[in-house]
Amino acid sequence: MSEPRKAIALISGGLDSMLAAKVIMEQGVHVEGINFFTGFCVEGHTHAIRSKDRQRPKRNNALWVAEQLGIRLHIVDVIEEYKDVLLNPKHGYGQNMNPCLDCKGFMVRKAHEWIREHGFDFIITGEVVGQRPMSQRKDTMPVVARESGAGDLLLRPLCAKHLPPTLPEREGWVDRDKLYDFSGRTRKPQMALAEQFGFRDWATPAGGCCFLTDKAYSDKLVDMWQHRASRDYDLDDIMLLKVGRHLRPRPHFKLIIARDEGEGKFLEGYRKQFTSLKTVSHGGPLVLIDGEVNDDDIELAARIAARYGQGRSAPQVALEVTPPGGEPRRLEVEPLHPNDIDPAWHV
Amino acid sequence: MSETRELDARRLLCPLPVIRTQDAVEQMQPGQRLRLIATDPGVKNDIPAWCRINGHSVESIEEQGDEILITITVGET
């Protein structure tokens, strides 16, 4: 008996990729999953930071899907390589800073590299024609196949009947008749297929699986780039944009103010990299200063920090100011009046 | 008993501790043990799930203050 053909399925953790993988597994193909971590994936991160989210059950949906399907999952760190996708998207951005079409092409390209290295035969995605405004349109789906280099090794089982036959179909590795013709934004066919497979639970991430589709997050990212010499970033930058209240009272520095104990704990880990402020006469949040600051800037930052603590109505609040990796010094300030906090400072 | 390798994933948020574990295990032999130290509570679910689908065993999960220590034995995969 010949070895079964082998496919790698892009697993996001949502229903469509789960169904696509299952459809191909049902045809006797050996399927393994692959999941790319760009740094902007919604999966996990903020749930682990905010206090209010720490009690919620946590699971990585891609791992969970792999377990439901009984397949292996390869999680690949693409943070560095993804920078070029985000900084120079050939097809531009979506509504926010989401380079969806370039992103999909990038992930399929990485999957194509992976199958060549690991001796797999083809790639599966859960894409559905017409489901997404940028990356899943009839005219853009061939772009992903072409620009990724995967060409006709890229099979979309949920909408294959709307697309030209791929190599796995032409070669008979999979039966095209047993693939689907889903299209558009309706979820009903997916729900029906899930029912057929006995899937009762799946993730439905509101707003998608990527922080770059989120307006508030994208605004913070653009603000960061506008106030730096270059549009580069590292993982800490990405993480810090997800945490705290961000205020930019002056162009050359901004404050990151913890909103709860969980965020305060998380920001503690960054005190060696940033000047930090902590009220000592009253309770209050940990505040990081991002930027080069002088004594006047620190005083303004301290007055803002005091405003967000329990001493906001006190005449004076004492704080500790700690330079990166340095010794704290004490500073007493009058908390800034709410009317003096310019709404435009909020990033 | 073979030496237990340590992996420091403190301050990393999931899925990074899983990725670091995956990368470390790739360099190890079946039967060897890996001790992961992490601070993201998500590892309590994610590492056992990753081990189950990849054929490795979780020997113990301990919490010490804010740190989570997970010991796994590399399986025959």
HADDOCK unambig.tbl for C-alpha pairs under 7 A between the chains (distance, minus, plus):
assign (segid A and resid 44 and name CA) (segid B and resid 14 and name CA) 5.57 0.50 0.50
assign (segid A and resid 44 and name CA) (segid B and resid 15 and name CA) 6.94 0.50 0.50
assign (segid A and resid 45 and name CA) (segid B and resid 13 and name CA) 5.74 0.50 0.50
assign (segid A and resid 45 and name CA) (segid B and resid 14 and name CA) 6.25 0.50 0.50
assign (segid A and resid 48 and name CA) (segid B and resid 40 and name CA) 6.04 0.50 0.50
assign (segid A and resid 48 and name CA) (segid B and resid 41 and name CA) 6.66 0.50 0.50
assign (segid A and resid 48 and name CA) (segid B and resid 42 and name CA) 6.68 0.50 0.50
assign (segid A and resid 58 and name CA) (segid B and resid 42 and name CA) 5.78 0.50 0.50
assign (segid A and resid 58 and name CA) (segid B and resid 45 and name CA) 6.90 0.50 0.50
assign (segid A and resid 59 and name CA) (segid B and resid 42 and name CA) 6.72 0.50 0.50
assign (segid A and resid 59 and name CA) (segid B and resid 45 and name CA) 6.02 0.50 0.50
assign (segid A and resid 59 and name CA) (segid B and resid 46 and name CA) 6.26 0.50 0.50
assign (segid A and resid 60 and name CA) (segid B and resid 46 and name CA) 6.14 0.50 0.50
assign (segid A and resid 63 and name CA) (segid B and resid 49 and name CA) 6.47 0.50 0.50
assign (segid A and resid 63 and name CA) (segid B and resid 50 and name CA) 6.45 0.50 0.50
assign (segid A and resid 67 and name CA) (segid B and resid 53 and name CA) 5.85 0.50 0.50
assign (segid A and resid 70 and name CA) (segid B and resid 53 and name CA) 6.79 0.50 0.50
assign (segid A and resid 71 and name CA) (segid B and resid 53 and name CA) 6.49 0.50 0.50
assign (segid A and resid 72 and name CA) (segid B and resid 53 and name CA) 5.45 0.50 0.50
assign (segid A and resid 72 and name CA) (segid B and resid 54 and name CA) 5.78 0.50 0.50
assign (segid A and resid 75 and name CA) (segid B and resid 19 and name CA) 6.13 0.50 0.50
assign (segid A and resid 76 and name CA) (segid B and resid 19 and name CA) 6.90 0.50 0.50
assign (segid A and resid 77 and name CA) (segid B and resid 19 and name CA) 6.99 0.50 0.50
